[in-house]
Amino acid sequence: MAAPLTENQATGVVGFWPWFFQRISGVLLIALLAVHIWMGHFSGLRAVIEGSQEELVLYSIVQQRLAQGLFVFVDFSLLGLVLYHGLNGMRNILLEWPAAARRAQAMTLGLWVLGAATFVYGAWALLAFML
Amino acid sequence: MALSFRTWSLHGSASPDRNSGTRAGWWAWFLQRLTGVALVGYLFLHILVISTVQAGEDAFNSVLIVLQKPFFVVLDLFLIAAVVYHGLNGVRVLFFDLGIGLKQQAGMFWICMVLTTIITVVAGYFSLPLIFRN
């Protein structure tokens, strides 16, 4: 049988929408990470082994990739979705801690601020390859 | 402190699963949490590494060259294993949410473990030239 609901899930502290979007973002991340990991670690493997390319990932390679709309979409989607999924997962864990559960609203706000700030920081880094 | 969280007992660490007679459910949950927290840590490091590009093309390349040395390629395999397990077990949990496979949950955990192992070994095999290059 499935792991039983935690006390918080059972009492709805986690909330329906965070639960729902955790699953949606998770499924999207499987597809996006497959592309991301393939491109970063395996697509250039033959060229590196044969010596026609120095490394799998270098500035010029990322720059060429981010000149294509597809990878702009993949990278910015990944950044946003993975931050949501990861921090929402941390929220689920923290809510099991009574001290944090009592301050759930402030904690959730704090995680959103952290996520938004990290998104801006990550987007600023990605833009350096594009501008 | 984590051990005082009520979920550690709610997730059945003390007693075997009703259907499988094993603790597979607890292990699945524990590994999901372990890989999840580890991946969040990695995520912030990853964003930090990529942001070195703001110091210029050369700064970015010098960092990335170090991070593609054999030691880090081996670390990447642990990363692959963590991502693959977390994703596969996530799908397993999603099935349960849809009411599918509840009675096969232990078997589905083992399928996750076997697939994670296979994918990591295949990734490791293809990475061998990078691990042993001069």
Interface residues (C-beta under 8 A of the other chain):
Chain A: M1 A2 A3 P4 L5 T6 E7 R23 G26 V27 L29 I30 L33 I37 H41 F42 L45 V48 I49 E55 L56 V57 L58 Y59 S60 V62 L79 V82 L83 G86 L87 G89 M90 I93 E96 W97 T118 Y121 G122 W124 A125 L126 A128 F129
Chain B: M1 F5 R6 T7 L10 H11 G12 D17 R18 N19 G25 W26 A28 W29 R33 G36 V37 L39 V40 L43 F44 I47 I50 S51 V53 Q54 E57 F60 N61 L64 I65 Q68 D76 I80 V83 G87 G90 V91 V93 L94 F96 D97 L102 K103 Q105 A123 F126 S127 P129 L130 R133
